[in-house]
Amino acid sequence: MITQKEIAKRLDVSQALVSRVLAGTADRIGVARGTAERIRDLAARLDYRPSAAAQSLRGGPSLTLGVIVKDFSDPFFGQMIAELRGVAHLARYSIVLACHDPVAGEAEDVRSLLRYHVDKIVLCGSNFPAALVRRFVAGGARVVQIGMGPAPRGVGLVSVDEAYGLERLIAHLKKLGHREIGFLGNAVAANRRREETVRRLLTAAGLRVRLEWCVTVAAKAAEAGHLAVNRLLSTTRRLPTALVAADDMMALGALRAIHEKGLTVPGDFSVTGFDDVTFAALSVPGLTTVRQPIRDMVRVACELLSDSAPGSIAMPRLVRPELIVRESAAAPHRRTVS
C-alpha cells in the first residue's frame, strides 16, 4: 500500500506537507500551487488511499461501515448486504462484514470487528446480544439494527411491520376460500414471533387455530420447511388447505417435500412465505409471499446513522411490507390426501 511517507520520499518533501495537501488544508500554510499539484498528481498515479486505521487513531472518522449479519446462508441478508454496499460506496465508506451466529460459534468474528474502529454499524437481523452491541456503542460507533426488537439502548431500530403483512396474507387466503390454515416454522425467536402473530390474526379473522397444524422443527432454512411438511403429513390425519411458512426458504423446502410425496401446489396445498427472496419468483409454482422492502429499510437505517439526524438514533422506525401474489396460492381444490 502506498503511504504518505513514500510520496514524500519520492518528491523530496516532508510527510507533514504531503498530509496537509492530501487533507485539503495546504492553503492554510501557503504551500505553492505547483508543489501541491505535484503531490496530488503523484498520489493519483500511485493510487494512494488514506489509511482508515490511521485516521481513526488520529481521532478522525475511519470511513468504515461495519455490517454484522445474523446468517450468511440466508439469501434475504444477501439482498440487504448488496443494498448496504451500494450506499456505502456512494458515501465513500469501506464496508467490513462480520457474522454473528452463536450456534456456529462465530461470535469471535464480531469481536474482531472492534479492531477496525468503525464509525457506523448496521446489524442485519434480530435478537443480537445486548452486551456485545453495547461494546460498539461504548466505543462511539453509531449503531442501527434492521430487524425486529428489542434493540439495546442507544441503538436505532428499523423493522418491517410483520403484523401488517401477515394480516394481508391471511386475508388473501381467506378470500380465496381457505378456512383451514397451518403454520411452518423453526425454533428461532423471530419465527416464534411470526407464529404467534399468525395465530392471533387467524383468530381475529374468525378462523380456528389448530395447534397440530402449527409445526415447528429445530432446523434451518429450507430443511426446516421440508421436515415440517413431512412431520405434518405423518402425524395429522386432517390436514389444512393452506400453509403459511415463516420465511421463503422454509416455503421452498415445503414445496420440495410436497412434490416428493406426489402432491401438488396449489392443488393439494396452497403455500406462502415471507421476505420475497430472489428464488421466490423463480420457484415452480411462483411463491406467494410478503415482500420486505429492503431498499426502503436500508434507506431509513442510513438516515438514522447520518450525523445530520441528531437524536433520531433512539426512534424506532416501522416500514410496511407488500403482499406479492403468485401461483402457489389458489382456491382450495378437491383433496387427494386424507
C-alpha positions in Angstrom: 0.0 0.0 0.0 1.3 3.4 -1.0 1.8 5.7 2.1 2.2 9.4 2.6 5.8 8.7 3.6 6.5 7.1 0.3 5.1 10.0 -1.6 7.1 12.4 0.5 10.3 10.5 -0.2 9.8 10.4 -4.0 9.1 14.1 -4.2 11.8 15.1 -1.5 9.3 16.9 0.7 8.1 16.4 4.2 5.5 13.9 5.1 3.7 16.6 7.0 3.4 18.7 3.9 2.0 15.7 2.0 -0.5 15.1 4.7 -1.8 18.7 4.6 -2.1 18.7 0.8 -4.0 15.4 0.7 -6.2 16.6 3.5 -7.0 19.8 1.7 -5.5 22.1 4.3 -2.3 23.1 2.5 -3.6 26.6 1.6 -3.6 27.5 5.3 0.2 27.4 5.4 0.7 28.9 2.0 2.0 25.9 0.1 3.0 26.7 -3.5 0.3 25.7 -6.0 2.8 23.8 -8.1 4.1 21.8 -5.2 0.5 20.8 -4.1 -0.3 19.8 -7.7 2.8 17.6 -7.9 1.8 15.8 -4.6 -1.8 15.3 -5.8 -0.7 14.1 -9.2 1.7 11.5 -7.8 -0.9 10.3 -5.2 -3.3 9.8 -8.1 -0.8 7.9 -10.3 0.2 5.6 -7.4 -3.5 5.1 -6.4 -2.9 6.4 -2.9 -5.7 5.7 -0.4 -5.9 7.1 3.1 -5.4 4.6 5.9 -8.7 4.1 7.8 -6.8 2.9 10.8 -4.5 5.9 10.8 -7.5 8.3 10.5 -9.2 6.6 13.4 -6.1 6.8 15.6 -5.9 10.5 14.9 -9.4 10.8 16.2 -11.0 11.3 12.9 -13.6 9.1 11.2 -12.4 5.7 9.8 -14.9 6.0 7.0 -15.7 2.3 7.6 -19.2 0.8 7.9 -19.4 -2.4 9.9 -22.2 -4.8 8.8 -23.0 -7.7 11.2 -25.2 -10.4 9.7 -27.2 -13.0 11.6 -26.9 -15.7 8.9 -24.7 -15.5 5.8 -26.5 -18.5 4.3 -29.9 -16.7 4.2 -30.4 -15.1 0.7 -32.6 -12.4 2.3 -29.5 -11.0 4.0 -27.6 -11.2 0.8 -30.0 -8.8 -0.8 -29.6 -6.5 2.3 -25.8 -6.6 2.1 -25.9 -5.6 -1.6 -28.1 -2.6 -0.8 -25.8 -1.5 2.0 -22.7 -2.0 -0.1 -24.1 0.3 -2.8 -25.0 3.0 -0.2 -21.6 2.7 1.5 -19.7 3.1 -1.8 -21.6 6.2 -2.8 -20.7 7.7 0.6 -17.0 6.6 0.0 -17.2 4.3 3.0 -15.4 0.9 3.2 -17.6 -1.9 4.3 -16.5 -4.7 6.7 -18.7 -7.8 7.1 -19.0 -10.0 10.1 -21.3 -12.8 11.0 -22.9 -13.5 14.4 -24.4 -16.9 14.7 -24.0 -18.2 18.2 -24.9 -21.8 17.1 -22.0 -21.8 14.7 -19.6 -20.3 17.2 -18.9 -17.1 15.2 -19.1 -14.5 18.0 -15.3 -14.1 17.6 -16.0 -12.8 14.1 -17.9 -9.9 15.5 -15.4 -9.2 18.3 -12.7 -8.9 15.7 -14.7 -6.0 14.1 -13.8 -3.9 17.2 -10.2 -3.7 15.8 -11.4 -1.7 12.8 -12.6 1.3 14.8 -15.7 1.5 12.7 -17.8 4.8 12.7 -21.2 3.2 12.0 -22.6 -0.3 12.3 -25.6 -1.9 10.8 -27.0 -5.1 12.5 -28.8 -7.3 9.9 -31.2 -9.5 11.8 -32.9 -9.8 15.1 -32.1 -10.6 18.7 -28.4 -9.7 18.9 -26.9 -10.0 22.4 -27.2 -6.6 24.1 -23.8 -7.0 25.8 -22.0 -7.4 22.5 -23.7 -4.4 20.9 -23.0 -2.2 23.9 -19.3 -2.6 23.2 -19.6 -0.8 19.9 -21.9 1.9 21.3 -19.5 2.5 24.2 -16.7 2.9 21.6 -18.5 5.8 20.0 -20.0 4.0 17.0 -23.5 4.8 15.8 -25.4 1.5 15.6 -28.7 0.7 13.8 -30.4 -2.7 13.7 -32.5 -3.7 10.7 -34.7 -6.4 12.2 -37.2 -6.9 15.0 -36.6 -5.7 18.5 -35.9 -5.2 21.2 -32.8 -3.3 20.3 -30.2 -2.4 23.0 -30.3 1.1 24.5 -28.7 3.6 22.2 -29.3 1.5 19.1 -31.6 2.7 16.3 -34.2 0.2 15.1 -35.7 -0.3 11.6 -38.3 -3.0 11.5 -40.8 -4.4 9.0 -44.4 -4.2 10.1 -44.9 -8.0 10.2 -48.4 -7.9 11.5 -49.5 -5.6 8.6 -48.0 -8.0 6.0 -49.3 -11.2 7.6 -52.8 -9.7 8.1 -53.0 -9.1 4.3 -51.6 -12.5 3.6 -54.2 -14.3 5.7 -57.0 -12.0 4.3 -55.9 -13.1 0.8 -56.0 -16.8 1.7 -59.4 -16.3 3.3 -60.7 -14.5 0.2 -59.5 -17.5 -1.9 -61.7 -19.7 0.3 -59.3 -21.2 2.8 -60.6 -21.8 6.3 -58.0 -24.3 7.5 -54.6 -22.7 7.6 -51.4 -24.1 9.1 -48.0 -22.6 10.0 -44.5 -23.9 9.4 -41.5 -22.6 11.4 -38.4 -23.3 13.3 -37.2 -22.6 16.8 -35.6 -19.2 16.3 -37.1 -16.3 18.2 -38.1 -14.3 15.0 -40.1 -17.2 13.7 -41.7 -18.0 17.0 -42.9 -14.4 17.0 -44.3 -14.8 13.5 -46.2 -17.9 14.6 -47.8 -16.0 17.5 -48.8 -13.2 15.1 -50.3 -15.7 12.6 -52.3 -17.4 15.4 -53.6 -14.1 16.6 -54.6 -13.0 13.1 -56.3 -16.3 12.3 -58.4 -15.9 15.4 -59.2 -12.3 14.6 -60.3 -13.4 11.1 -62.7 -15.9 12.6 -60.6 -18.9 11.6 -59.9 -21.8 14.0 -56.3 -22.3 15.2 -55.4 -26.0 15.3 -52.2 -26.5 17.2 -51.4 -29.7 15.3 -51.2 -27.6 12.2 -48.6 -25.3 13.7 -45.4 -27.3 13.2 -42.0 -26.1 14.5 -38.8 -28.0 13.9 -35.2 -27.5 15.1 -33.5 -26.9 11.7 -32.5 -24.0 9.5 -34.0 -22.6 6.3 -35.2 -24.9 3.6 -34.5 -28.0 5.7 -37.0 -26.8 8.3 -39.8 -26.4 5.8 -39.1 -29.9 4.3 -39.0 -31.5 7.8 -42.1 -29.6 8.9 -44.2 -30.8 6.0 -43.1 -34.4 6.4 -44.0 -34.3 10.1 -47.4 -32.7 9.4 -48.2 -35.4 6.8 -47.1 -38.2 9.1 -48.8 -37.2 12.3 -52.1 -35.5 11.3 -55.0 -37.2 9.6 -57.0 -34.0 8.9 -54.8 -31.5 7.0 -55.0 -27.8 6.4 -55.6 -26.5 2.9 -53.0 -23.7 3.1 -49.6 -23.5 4.8 -48.0 -20.2 5.9 -44.2 -20.6 6.2 -42.3 -18.4 8.5 -40.0 -17.3 5.6 -39.4 -18.0 1.9 -36.7 -20.6 2.4 -39.0 -22.7 4.6 -41.7 -22.3 2.0 -39.3 -23.6 -0.7 -38.4 -26.6 1.5 -42.1 -27.2 1.9 -42.7 -27.1 -1.9 -40.0 -29.8 -2.3 -41.4 -32.0 0.4 -44.9 -31.8 -1.0 -43.6 -32.7 -4.5 -41.7 -35.7 -3.1 -45.0 -37.0 -1.7 -46.6 -36.9 -5.1 -48.8 -34.0 -4.1 -49.2 -30.6 -5.8 -49.2 -26.9 -5.1 -51.7 -25.3 -5.2 -53.8 -28.4 -6.0 -53.4 -30.1 -2.6 -51.9 -27.3 -0.6 -51.5 -23.5 -1.0 -48.1 -22.5 0.3 -46.9 -19.0 1.2 -43.8 -17.4 2.5 -42.3 -14.2 3.9 -39.4 -12.0 2.7 -39.6 -12.3 -1.1 -36.1 -13.5 -1.7 -35.0 -13.8 -5.4 -35.8 -17.5 -5.5 -39.4 -16.9 -4.6 -40.2 -15.6 -8.1 -38.2 -18.4 -9.7 -39.8 -21.4 -7.9 -42.4 -23.6 -9.6 -45.0 -22.5 -8.8 -44.0 -18.9 -8.1 -44.3 -18.2 -4.4 -47.0 -16.0 -2.9 -45.2 -14.1 -0.2 -44.8 -10.9 1.8 -42.1 -8.7 0.4 -39.8 -6.9 2.9 -38.9 -3.6 1.3 -35.2 -4.0 1.7 -34.2 -0.8 -0.2 -36.5 1.3 2.0 -35.3 -0.3 5.2 -31.7 0.3 4.2 -32.5 3.9 3.3 -34.2 4.5 6.7 -31.3 2.8 8.5 -28.8 5.2 6.8 -30.9 8.2 7.8 -30.7 7.1 11.4 -26.9 6.7 11.0 -26.5 10.1 9.5 -24.8 12.8 11.5 -27.4 15.2 10.2 -30.1 13.5 12.2 -29.1 14.0 15.9 -31.3 12.4 18.4 -33.1 10.3 15.9 -31.0 7.2 16.7 -33.4 6.2 19.5 -36.6 6.5 17.5 -37.7 3.1 16.1 -38.9 3.1 12.5 -41.5 0.8 11.1 -41.6 0.1 7.3 -44.7 -1.5 5.7 -44.2 -4.7 3.6 -46.1 -5.6 0.4 -48.2 -8.7 -0.4 -46.9 -10.4 -3.6 -49.4 -12.7 -5.2 -48.1 -15.6 -7.3 -49.2 -19.1 -8.3 -48.5 -21.0 -5.1 -51.8 -19.9 -3.5 -55.2 -20.6 -5.1 -58.7 -21.5 -4.1 -58.8 -24.9 -2.3 -59.3 -27.9 -4.6 -60.7 -31.3 -4.0 -58.2 -33.1 -1.7 -56.2 -36.1 -2.9 -54.8 -36.6 0.7 -56.8 -37.6 3.7 
